[in-house]
Amino acid sequence: MNLSVIHGPNLNLLGTRLPELYGTMTLSEINRRIREAAAGRRARVRILQLNGEGEIIEAIHRQMSWADWIILNPAAFTHYSYAIRDAIEACGVPAVEVHLTDIRKREPFRRRSVIAPACRRQFMGSGWRSYIRAVQFCLNQK
């Protein structure tokens, strides 16, 4: 199985950006754990971190010919990017949405995801483990 993991804006700053909220684990360490979880099930993983909305949309389009699943943390785009939502729907690759924090318990403007309706599942609130739960979910699908 081929898994494409796309991290959205500012996630490259993990480990130093608001550690009281996002923790101290770096994106490199999260990526290492994602790869380990996938390797244990003989899955291939491609991981990208992109800060721009257009870059994320183009990356989603490129997954049409490779990925069996997309694992997406759209970060701040979660709350307003109908363009990313449309890209997920248009590409036809099933997707799951991931968040380190529980967006339902955040500031009012962060509590709604416009991306979620285009995704099969949403994993959030478990820090880096949210990604591992998403990987496990994808690998358990037929």
DSSP file (Angstrom, degrees, kcal/mol; ACC not computed):
  #  RESIDUE AA STRUCTURE BP1 BP2  ACC     N-H-->O    O-->H-N    N-H-->O    O-->H-N    TCO  KAPPA ALPHA  PHI   PSI    X-CA   Y-CA   Z-CA
    1    1 A M              0   0    0      0, 0.0    43,-2.8     0, 0.0     2,-0.5   0.000 360.0 360.0 360.0 143.5    0.0    0.0    0.0
    2    2 A N  E     -a   44   0A   0     41,-0.2    66,-2.8    64,-0.1    67,-1.5  -0.922 360.0-169.6-108.6 122.4    1.2    3.5   -0.8
    3    3 A L  E     -ab  45  69A   0     41,-3.2    43,-2.4    -2,-0.5     2,-0.6  -0.940   7.1-160.3-113.5 129.7    0.5    6.3    1.8
    4    4 A S  E     -ab  46  70A   0     65,-2.4    67,-3.3    -2,-0.5     2,-0.5  -0.948   7.3-164.5-108.5 121.0    1.0    9.9    1.0
    5    5 A V  E     -ab  47  71A   0     41,-3.2    43,-2.6    -2,-0.6     2,-0.5  -0.922   4.9-172.3-107.4 123.5    1.4   12.1    4.1
    6    6 A I  E     -ab  48  72A   0     65,-2.9    67,-2.6    -2,-0.5     2,-0.4  -0.958   5.0-163.5-121.2 115.4    1.0   15.9    3.6
    7    7 A H  E     -ab  49  73A   0     41,-3.2    43,-2.7    -2,-0.5     3,-0.1  -0.822  16.9-143.4 -95.6 134.1    1.8   18.2    6.4
    8    8 A G    >   -     0   0    0     65,-2.1     3,-1.4    -2,-0.4     4,-0.3   0.060  41.9 -30.7 -87.1-162.6    0.4   21.7    6.0
    9    9 A P  T 3  S+     0   0    0      0, 0.0    67,-0.3     0, 0.0    -1,-0.2  -0.131 119.3   3.6 -62.0 142.2    1.7   25.2    7.0
   10   10 A N  T >  S+     0   0    0      1,-0.1     3,-1.7    -3,-0.1     7,-0.1   0.343  89.5 114.1  71.7  -2.5    4.0   25.9    9.9
   11   11 A L  G X   +     0   0    0     -3,-1.4     3,-1.5     1,-0.3    16,-0.2   0.706  64.7  71.9 -71.4 -16.2    4.3   22.2   10.9
   12   12 A N  G 3  S+     0   0    0     -4,-0.3    -1,-0.3     1,-0.2    15,-0.2   0.656  91.3  61.2 -66.5 -14.3    7.9   22.5   10.0
   13   13 A L  G X> S+     0   0    0     -3,-1.7     4,-2.1    13,-0.1     3,-2.0   0.361  74.2 133.2 -94.0   3.9    8.2   24.5   13.2
   14   14 A L  T <4  +     0   0    0     -3,-1.5    13,-0.5     1,-0.2    14,-0.2  -0.231  62.6  38.1 -56.8 144.9    7.1   21.7   15.5
   15   15 A G  T 34 S+     0   0    0      8,-0.7    -1,-0.2     2,-0.4    11,-0.1  -0.043 126.5  38.0 101.2 -29.5    9.2   21.3   18.5
   16   16 A T  T <4 S+     0   0    0     -3,-2.0     2,-0.7     9,-0.1    -2,-0.2   0.615  94.1  87.0-121.7 -26.4    9.7   25.0   18.9
   17   17 A R  S  < S-     0   0    0     -4,-2.1    -2,-0.4     1,-0.2     5,-0.3  -0.696 117.3 -32.3 -83.7 116.6    6.3   26.5   18.0
   18   18 A L  S >> S-     0   0    0     -2,-0.7     4,-2.9     1,-0.1     3,-2.0   0.888  70.4-177.0  41.8  61.3    4.0   26.6   21.0
   19   19 A P  H 3> S+     0   0    0      0, 0.0     4,-1.7     0, 0.0    -1,-0.1   0.783  77.8  65.0 -60.2 -25.6    5.4   23.5   22.7
   20   20 A E  H 34 S+     0   0    0      2,-0.2    -2,-0.1     1,-0.2     4,-0.1   0.738 116.8  28.0 -67.5 -20.0    2.8   23.8   25.4
   21   21 A L  H <4 S+     0   0    0     -3,-2.0    -1,-0.2     2,-0.2    -3,-0.1   0.810 135.2  26.9-103.4 -47.3    0.2   23.2   22.8
   22   22 A Y  H  < S-     0   0    0     -4,-2.9     3,-0.2    -5,-0.3    -2,-0.2   0.502 103.7-124.4-100.6  -6.4    1.9   21.1   20.1
   23   23 A G     <  -     0   0    0     -4,-1.7    -8,-0.7    -5,-0.4    -1,-0.3  -0.264  26.6 -81.3  88.4-179.4    4.5   19.3   22.2
   24   24 A T  S    S+     0   0    0    -10,-0.1     2,-0.2    -4,-0.1    -1,-0.2   0.439  85.8 114.8-105.3  -3.2    8.3   19.2   21.7
   25   25 A M        -     0   0    0     -3,-0.2    -9,-0.1    -6,-0.1   -10,-0.1  -0.506  62.1-132.0 -71.6 135.1    8.5   16.5   19.1
   26   26 A T     >  -     0   0    0     -2,-0.2     4,-2.1   -11,-0.1   -11,-0.2  -0.367  19.6-111.7 -81.3 164.5    9.9   17.8   15.8
   27   27 A L  H  > S+     0   0    0    -13,-0.5     4,-2.9     1,-0.2     5,-0.2   0.874 118.6  58.0 -63.3 -36.9    8.4   17.1   12.4
   28   28 A S  H  > S+     0   0    0      1,-0.2     4,-2.0     2,-0.2    -1,-0.2   0.904 107.2  47.3 -59.3 -41.2   11.4   14.9   11.6
   29   29 A E  H  > S+     0   0    0      2,-0.2     4,-2.1     1,-0.2    -2,-0.2   0.906 111.4  50.0 -69.1 -40.9   10.7   12.7   14.6
   30   30 A I  H  X S+     0   0    0     -4,-2.1     4,-2.3     1,-0.2    -2,-0.2   0.932 110.8  50.6 -60.6 -44.6    7.0   12.5   13.7
   31   31 A N  H  X S+     0   0    0     -4,-2.9     4,-2.6     1,-0.2    -2,-0.2   0.889 107.7  53.4 -60.7 -39.2    8.0   11.5   10.2
   32   32 A R  H  X S+     0   0    0     -4,-2.0     4,-2.3     1,-0.2    -1,-0.2   0.919 110.2  47.1 -61.4 -43.4   10.3    8.8   11.5
   33   33 A R  H  X S+     0   0    0     -4,-2.1     4,-2.4     2,-0.2    -2,-0.2   0.867 110.4  52.3 -68.5 -36.1    7.5    7.3   13.6
   34   34 A I  H  X S+     0   0    0     -4,-2.3     4,-2.3     2,-0.2     5,-0.2   0.946 110.7  48.1 -61.9 -47.6    5.2    7.4   10.6
   35   35 A R  H  X S+     0   0    0     -4,-2.6     4,-2.9     1,-0.2    -2,-0.2   0.900 111.1  50.7 -61.7 -41.2    7.7    5.6    8.5
   36   36 A E  H  X S+     0   0    0     -4,-2.3     4,-1.9     2,-0.2    -1,-0.2   0.925 110.0  49.4 -62.5 -44.5    8.3    3.0   11.2
   37   37 A A  H  < S+     0   0    0     -4,-2.4     4,-0.3     1,-0.2    -1,-0.2   0.898 115.9  43.2 -62.3 -40.0    4.6    2.3   11.6
   38   38 A A  H ><>S+     0   0    0     -4,-2.3     5,-2.5     1,-0.2     3,-1.4   0.891 110.0  55.3 -73.1 -40.0    4.2    1.9    7.8
   39   39 A A  H ><5S+     0   0    0     -4,-2.9     3,-1.7     1,-0.3    -2,-0.2   0.856  98.6  62.8 -63.3 -34.2    7.3   -0.2    7.4
   40   40 A G  T 3<5S+     0   0    0     -4,-1.9    -1,-0.3     1,-0.3    -2,-0.2   0.712 111.3  38.7 -62.7 -18.9    6.0   -2.6   10.0
   41   41 A R  T < 5S-     0   0    0     -3,-1.4    -1,-0.3    -4,-0.3    -2,-0.2   0.182 117.6-111.8-114.7  13.6    3.2   -3.3    7.6
   42   42 A R  T < 5 +     0   0    0     -3,-1.7     2,-0.3     1,-0.2    -3,-0.2   0.827  67.2 147.0  59.3  36.7    5.3   -3.2    4.4
   43   43 A A      < -     0   0    0     -5,-2.5     2,-0.4    -8,-0.1    -1,-0.2  -0.740  46.0-128.1 -99.3 150.8    3.7    0.0    3.2
   44   44 A R  E     -a    2   0A   0    -43,-2.8   -41,-3.2    -2,-0.3     2,-0.4  -0.791  25.5-162.3 -96.8 142.5    5.5    2.7    1.2
   45   45 A V  E     -a    3   0A   0     -2,-0.4     2,-0.4   -43,-0.2   -41,-0.2  -0.984  15.3-170.5-131.4 134.6    5.3    6.3    2.4
   46   46 A R  E     -a    4   0A   0    -43,-2.4   -41,-3.2    -2,-0.4     2,-0.4  -0.993  16.1-165.0-117.7 131.5    5.9    9.6    0.8
   47   47 A I  E     +a    5   0A   0     -2,-0.4     2,-0.3   -43,-0.2   -41,-0.2  -0.965  10.3 174.5-125.0 131.5    6.0   12.6    3.2
   48   48 A L  E     -a    6   0A   0    -43,-2.6   -41,-3.2    -2,-0.4     2,-0.4  -0.958  17.4-158.8-129.0 148.6    5.8   16.3    2.3
   49   49 A Q  E     +a    7   0A   0     -2,-0.3     2,-0.4   -43,-0.2   -41,-0.2  -0.990  21.7 175.4-125.0 123.3    5.5   19.5    4.3
   50   50 A L        -     0   0    0    -43,-2.7   -39,-0.2    -2,-0.4    -2,-0.0  -0.980  25.3-166.0-132.5 138.8    4.1   22.4    2.4
   51   51 A N        +     0   0    0     -2,-0.4     2,-0.3   -42,-0.1    -1,-0.1   0.671  67.7  78.2 -95.4 -19.2    3.3   25.9    3.5
   52   52 A G  S  > S-     0   0    0      1,-0.1     4,-2.1   -44,-0.1     5,-0.2  -0.718  70.3-139.3-101.0 143.3    1.3   27.1    0.6
   53   53 A E  H  > S+     0   0    0     -2,-0.3     4,-2.3     1,-0.2     5,-0.2   0.922 107.1  48.6 -60.7 -46.0   -2.3   26.3   -0.3
   54   54 A G  H  > S+     0   0    0      1,-0.2     4,-2.6     2,-0.2    -1,-0.2   0.875 108.8  54.0 -62.9 -37.8   -1.6   25.9   -4.0
   55   55 A E  H  > S+     0   0    0      2,-0.2     4,-2.2     1,-0.2    -1,-0.2   0.899 109.1  48.6 -62.7 -40.6    1.4   23.7   -3.2
   56   56 A I  H  X S+     0   0    0     -4,-2.1     4,-2.4     2,-0.2    -2,-0.2   0.917 110.9  50.3 -66.1 -42.8   -0.8   21.4   -1.2
   57   57 A I  H  X S+     0   0    0     -4,-2.3     4,-2.3     1,-0.2    -2,-0.2   0.928 111.5  47.9 -61.4 -45.7   -3.4   21.3   -3.9
   58   58 A E  H  X S+     0   0    0     -4,-2.6     4,-2.1     1,-0.2    -1,-0.2   0.887 110.6  52.1 -62.9 -38.5   -0.8   20.4   -6.5
   59   59 A A  H  X S+     0   0    0     -4,-2.2     4,-0.9     2,-0.2    -1,-0.2   0.900 108.4  50.8 -64.8 -40.2    0.6   17.7   -4.2
   60   60 A I  H >< S+     0   0    0     -4,-2.4     3,-1.0     1,-0.2     4,-0.4   0.930 108.8  51.7 -61.7 -45.0   -2.8   16.2   -3.8
   61   61 A H  H >< S+     0   0    0     -4,-2.3     3,-1.5     1,-0.2     4,-0.3   0.902 105.2  56.2 -58.2 -41.5   -3.3   16.1   -7.6
   62   62 A R  H >< S+     0   0    0     -4,-2.1     3,-0.8     1,-0.3    -1,-0.2   0.720  95.8  66.7 -65.0 -20.2    0.1   14.3   -8.0
   63   63 A Q  G XX S+     0   0    0     -3,-1.0     4,-1.8    -4,-0.9     3,-1.5   0.643  76.0  86.8 -76.8 -12.5   -1.1   11.5   -5.6
   64   64 A M  G <4 S+     0   0    0     -3,-1.5    -1,-0.2    -4,-0.4    -2,-0.1   0.826  94.8  39.7 -57.0 -33.3   -3.7   10.4   -8.1
   65   65 A S  G <4 S+     0   0    0     -3,-0.8    -1,-0.3    -4,-0.3    -2,-0.1   0.422 130.4  23.2 -98.1   1.6   -1.3    8.1   -9.9
   66   66 A W  T <4 S+     0   0    0     -3,-1.5    -2,-0.2    -4,-0.1   -64,-0.1   0.684  96.6  80.1-130.7 -48.9    0.6    6.8   -6.8
   67   67 A A     <  -     0   0    0     -4,-1.8   -64,-0.2     1,-0.1     3,-0.1  -0.386  39.2-170.2 -82.0 143.7   -1.2    6.9   -3.5
   68   68 A D  S    S+     0   0    0    -66,-2.8     2,-0.3     1,-0.3   -65,-0.2   0.687  86.2  13.7 -89.9 -27.9   -3.8    4.5   -2.1
   69   69 A W  E     -b    3   0A   0    -67,-1.5   -65,-2.4    24,-0.1     2,-0.5  -0.990  65.6-146.2-145.3 148.7   -4.5    6.9    0.8
   70   70 A I  E     -bc   4  95A   0     24,-2.2    26,-2.4    -2,-0.3     2,-0.6  -0.980   7.2-162.5-114.5 129.8   -3.7   10.5    1.6
   71   71 A I  E     -bc   5  96A   0    -67,-3.3   -65,-2.9    -2,-0.5     2,-0.5  -0.963  21.3-173.6-110.0 115.2   -3.1   11.5    5.2
   72   72 A L  E     -bc   6  97A   0     24,-2.9    26,-2.6    -2,-0.6   -65,-0.2  -0.938  29.1-175.3-123.2 126.2   -3.4   15.2    5.5
   73   73 A N  E     -b    7   0A   0    -67,-2.6   -65,-2.1    -2,-0.5   -62,-0.1  -0.893  11.9-179.0-109.0  96.4   -2.9   17.7    8.2
   74   74 A P    >   -     0   0    0      0, 0.0     3,-1.9     0, 0.0     4,-0.2   0.529  16.3-167.0 -76.5  -3.3   -4.1   20.9    6.6
   75   75 A A  G >  S-     0   0    0     23,-0.4     3,-2.2     1,-0.3     4,-0.3  -0.241  70.3  -2.1  52.1-133.6   -3.2   22.9    9.7
   76   76 A A  G >  S+     0   0    0    -67,-0.3     3,-1.3     1,-0.3    -1,-0.3   0.757 127.2  69.6 -61.4 -24.4   -4.8   26.4    9.5
   77   77 A F  G X> S+     0   0    0     -3,-1.9     4,-2.5     1,-0.2     3,-1.3   0.708  79.3  83.0 -65.9 -16.9   -6.2   25.6    6.0
   78   78 A T  G <4 S+     0   0    0     -3,-2.2    36,-2.8     1,-0.2    37,-0.8   0.840  90.0  48.9 -48.5 -38.0   -8.6   23.2    7.8
   79   79 A H  G <4 S+     0   0    0     -3,-1.3    -1,-0.2    -4,-0.3    -2,-0.2   0.541 129.7   6.3 -91.9  -9.0  -10.9   26.0    8.7
   80   80 A Y  T <4 S+     0   0    0     -3,-1.3     2,-1.5    -4,-0.3     3,-0.2   0.475  85.4 111.9-153.1  -0.9  -11.4   27.8    5.3
   81   81 A S     X  +     0   0    0     -4,-2.5     4,-1.8     1,-0.2     3,-0.1  -0.610  21.2 162.7 -92.1  88.2   -9.8   26.1    2.3
   82   82 A Y  H  > S+     0   0    0     -2,-1.5     4,-2.7     1,-0.2    -1,-0.2   0.755  76.6  65.0 -67.1 -23.7  -12.6   24.8    0.2
   83   83 A A  H  > S+     0   0    0      2,-0.2     4,-1.9    -3,-0.2    -1,-0.2   0.905 102.9  44.8 -66.8 -41.3  -10.0   24.6   -2.6
   84   84 A I  H  > S+     0   0    0      2,-0.2     4,-2.2     1,-0.2    -2,-0.2   0.917 112.9  51.8 -67.8 -42.1   -8.1   21.9   -0.7
   85   85 A R  H  X S+     0   0    0     -4,-1.8     4,-2.3     1,-0.2    -2,-0.2   0.935 110.1  49.0 -56.9 -46.7  -11.4   20.1    0.1
   86   86 A D  H  X S+     0   0    0     -4,-2.7     4,-2.8     1,-0.2    -1,-0.2   0.874 108.1  54.4 -62.1 -37.8  -12.3   20.2   -3.6
   87   87 A A  H  X S+     0   0    0     -4,-1.9     4,-2.2     2,-0.2    -1,-0.2   0.904 108.2  49.1 -63.8 -41.0   -8.8   18.8   -4.5
   88   88 A I  H  X S+     0   0    0     -4,-2.2     4,-1.0     1,-0.2     5,-0.3   0.941 114.4  45.0 -63.0 -46.8   -9.4   15.9   -2.2
   89   89 A E  H  < S+     0   0    0     -4,-2.3     3,-0.3     1,-0.2    -2,-0.2   0.908 115.1  48.3 -63.5 -40.7  -12.8   15.2   -3.7
   90   90 A A  H  < S+     0   0    0     -4,-2.8    -1,-0.2     1,-0.2    -2,-0.2   0.834 104.5  57.5 -71.6 -33.6  -11.6   15.6   -7.3
   91   91 A C  H  < S-     0   0    0     -4,-2.2    -1,-0.2    -5,-0.2    -2,-0.2   0.782  91.8-142.3 -74.9 -24.4   -8.5   13.4   -7.1
   92   92 A G     <  +     0   0    0     -4,-1.0    -3,-0.1    -3,-0.3    -1,-0.1   0.457  56.7 128.6  81.1  -1.5  -10.5   10.3   -6.0
   93   93 A V        -     0   0    0     -5,-0.3    -1,-0.3   -33,-0.1   -24,-0.1  -0.779  66.6-114.1 -87.2 126.6   -7.8    9.1   -3.5
   94   94 A P        -     0   0    0      0, 0.0   -24,-2.2     0, 0.0     2,-0.3  -0.305  40.4-164.9 -61.2 144.4   -9.4    8.4   -0.1
   95   95 A A  E     -c   70   0A   0     23,-0.3    25,-3.3   -26,-0.2    26,-0.7  -0.926  18.8-156.6-133.1 153.4   -8.1   10.7    2.5
   96   96 A V  E     -cd  71 121A   0    -26,-2.4   -24,-2.9    -2,-0.3     2,-0.4  -0.972  19.3-134.4-124.9 146.4   -8.0   11.1    6.3
   97   97 A E  E     -cd  72 122A   0     24,-2.4    26,-2.9    -2,-0.4     2,-0.4  -0.824  21.7-166.8-102.2 138.3   -7.5   14.3    8.2
   98   98 A V  E     + d   0 123A   0    -26,-2.6   -23,-0.4    -2,-0.4     2,-0.3  -0.958  11.1 175.6-128.3 142.3   -5.1   14.6   11.1
   99   99 A H  E     - d   0 124A   0     24,-2.1    26,-0.6    -2,-0.4    27,-0.6  -0.993  28.0-144.6-141.9 141.9   -4.5   17.2   13.8
  100  100 A L  S    S+     0   0    0     -2,-0.3    27,-2.5    24,-0.2     2,-0.2   0.886  90.2  42.2 -68.8 -40.0   -2.2   17.1   16.7
  101  101 A T  S    S-     0   0    0     24,-0.2     2,-1.0    25,-0.2    24,-0.7  -0.560  97.8 -99.5-102.5 168.3   -4.7   18.9   18.9
  102  102 A D    >   -     0   0    0     22,-0.3     3,-2.2    23,-0.2     4,-0.1  -0.794  31.6-162.5 -88.0 104.0   -8.4   18.5   19.3
  103  103 A I  G >  S+     0   0    0     -2,-1.0     3,-1.2     1,-0.3    -1,-0.2   0.740  85.0  68.0 -63.8 -21.4   -9.7   21.3   17.1
  104  104 A R  G 3  S+     0   0    0      1,-0.2    -1,-0.3    -3,-0.1     7,-0.1   0.674 103.1  46.1 -70.3 -14.7  -13.1   21.1   18.8
  105  105 A K  G <  S+     0   0    0     -3,-2.2    -1,-0.2     5,-0.1    -2,-0.2   0.220 100.2  87.7-110.0  12.0  -11.5   22.4   22.0
  106  106 A R  S <  S-     0   0    0     -3,-1.2     5,-0.1     1,-0.3    -3,-0.0  -0.127  94.4 -44.0 -95.9-166.0   -9.6   25.2   20.4
  107  107 A E    >>  -     0   0    0      1,-0.1     3,-2.0     3,-0.1     4,-0.5  -0.231  64.6-105.4 -58.5 152.3  -10.5   28.8   19.6
  108  108 A P  G >4 S+     0   0    0      0, 0.0     3,-1.2     0, 0.0     4,-0.3   0.849 119.9  55.3 -52.6 -38.9  -13.9   29.2   18.1
  109  109 A F  G 34 S+     0   0    0      1,-0.2     3,-0.3     2,-0.1    -2,-0.1   0.691 108.0  50.7 -70.6 -15.2  -12.6   29.9   14.6
  110  110 A R  G <4 S+     0   0    0     -3,-2.0    -1,-0.2     1,-0.2    -5,-0.1   0.440  86.9  85.3 -97.3  -1.1  -10.6   26.6   14.7
  111  111 A R  S << S+     0   0    0     -3,-1.2     2,-0.4    -4,-0.5    -1,-0.2   0.648  79.5  66.6 -80.9 -14.3  -13.4   24.3   15.8
  112  112 A R        -     0   0    0     -4,-0.3     2,-0.5    -3,-0.3     3,-0.1  -0.898  63.5-157.2-113.3 135.9  -14.9   23.6   12.3
  113  113 A S        -     0   0    0     -2,-0.4   -34,-0.2     1,-0.1   -35,-0.1  -0.947  11.8-174.6-109.5 123.9  -13.2   21.7    9.5
  114  114 A V  S    S+     0   0    0    -36,-2.8     4,-0.1    -2,-0.5   -35,-0.1   0.576  88.9  58.7 -85.6 -10.4  -14.3   22.4    5.9
  115  115 A I  S >  S+     0   0    0    -37,-0.8     3,-2.2     1,-0.1     4,-0.4   0.829  85.6  77.4 -82.7 -36.2  -11.9   19.6    4.9
  116  116 A A  G >  S+     0   0    0      1,-0.3     3,-2.0   -38,-0.2    -1,-0.1   0.806  84.1  60.9 -51.3 -41.4  -13.5   16.8    7.0
  117  117 A P  G 3  S+     0   0    0      0, 0.0    -1,-0.3     0, 0.0    -2,-0.1   0.754 104.5  51.3 -62.5 -19.5  -16.5   16.1    4.8
  118  118 A A  G <  S+     0   0    0     -3,-2.2   -23,-0.3    -4,-0.1     2,-0.3   0.493 102.6  78.5 -90.3  -4.0  -14.2   15.2    1.9
  119  119 A C  S <  S-     0   0    0     -3,-2.0   -23,-0.2    -4,-0.4     3,-0.1  -0.714  74.4-136.8-108.3 155.6  -12.3   12.7    4.2
  120  120 A R  S    S-     0   0    0    -25,-3.3     2,-0.3    -2,-0.3   -24,-0.2   0.830  86.5  -1.2 -76.2 -33.5  -13.1    9.2    5.3
  121  121 A R  E     -d   96   0A   0    -26,-0.7   -24,-2.4     2,-0.0     2,-0.4  -0.952  59.4-139.7-151.1 166.6  -12.0    9.8    8.9
  122  122 A Q  E     -d   97   0A   0     -2,-0.3     2,-0.5   -26,-0.2   -24,-0.2  -0.998  13.1-169.8-134.2 129.4  -10.6   12.5   11.2
  123  123 A F  E     +d   98   0A   0    -26,-2.9   -24,-2.1    -2,-0.4     2,-0.3  -0.983  24.9 144.0-120.6 126.2   -7.9   11.8   13.8
  124  124 A M  E     +d   99   0A   0     -2,-0.5   -22,-0.3   -26,-0.2   -24,-0.2  -0.989  37.8  44.1-156.8 161.9   -7.1   14.5   16.3
  125  125 A G  S    S+     0   0    0    -24,-0.7   -23,-0.2   -26,-0.6   -24,-0.2   0.481  83.5  93.2  84.7   3.3   -6.2   15.3   19.9
  126  126 A S  S >  S-     0   0    0    -27,-0.6     3,-1.5     1,-0.4   -25,-0.2   0.104  80.5-134.9-114.1  21.4   -3.5   12.6   20.4
  127  127 A G  T >  S-     0   0    0    -27,-2.5     3,-1.9     1,-0.3     4,-0.4  -0.323  78.2 -10.9  60.0-142.2   -0.4   14.6   19.4
  128  128 A W  T >> S+     0   0    0      1,-0.3     4,-1.1     2,-0.2     3,-1.0   0.762 130.3  71.4 -61.3 -24.8    1.9   12.7   17.1
  129  129 A R  H <> S+     0   0    0     -3,-1.5     4,-2.7     1,-0.3    -1,-0.3   0.732  81.8  72.0 -66.0 -20.3   -0.1    9.5   17.8
  130  130 A S  H <> S+     0   0    0     -3,-1.9     4,-1.8     1,-0.2    -1,-0.3   0.906  98.0  49.2 -59.1 -39.5   -2.9   11.0   15.7
  131  131 A Y  H <> S+     0   0    0     -3,-1.0     4,-2.6    -4,-0.4    -1,-0.2   0.910 109.9  50.1 -64.7 -42.1   -0.7   10.3   12.7
  132  132 A I  H  X S+     0   0    0     -4,-1.1     4,-2.7     1,-0.2    -2,-0.2   0.900 109.0  51.7 -65.9 -39.7    0.0    6.8   13.8
  133  133 A R  H  X S+     0   0    0     -4,-2.7     4,-2.4     2,-0.2    -1,-0.2   0.898 110.4  49.7 -61.2 -39.7   -3.8    6.1   14.3
  134  134 A A  H  X S+     0   0    0     -4,-1.8     4,-2.6    -5,-0.2    -2,-0.2   0.922 110.3  49.5 -65.7 -43.7   -4.3    7.5   10.7
  135  135 A V  H  X S+     0   0    0     -4,-2.6     4,-2.6     1,-0.2    -2,-0.2   0.943 112.5  47.9 -59.0 -48.0   -1.6    5.2    9.3
  136  136 A Q  H  X S+     0   0    0     -4,-2.7     4,-1.3     1,-0.2    -2,-0.2   0.902 110.7  51.4 -61.9 -41.9   -3.1    2.2   11.1
  137  137 A F  H >< S+     0   0    0     -4,-2.4     3,-0.6    -5,-0.2     4,-0.4   0.952 111.8  46.5 -59.4 -49.6   -6.6    3.1    9.9
  138  138 A C  H >< S+     0   0    0     -4,-2.6     3,-1.5     1,-0.2    -2,-0.2   0.913 111.4  51.1 -59.9 -44.1   -5.5    3.3    6.2
  139  139 A L  H 3< S+     0   0    0     -4,-2.6    -1,-0.2     1,-0.3    -2,-0.2   0.712 105.5  56.9 -70.1 -18.8   -3.5    0.1    6.4
  140  140 A N  T << S+     0   0    0     -4,-1.3    -1,-0.3    -3,-0.6     2,-0.2   0.464  88.2  96.4 -89.6  -1.2   -6.5   -1.8    7.8
  141  141 A Q    <         0   0    0     -3,-1.5    -3,-0.0    -4,-0.4    -4,-0.0  -0.615 360.0 360.0 -87.1 148.7   -8.7   -0.8    4.8
  142  142 A K              0   0    0     -2,-0.2    -1,-0.1     0, 0.0    -3,-0.1   0.434 360.0 360.0 -90.0 360.0   -9.1   -3.2    2.0
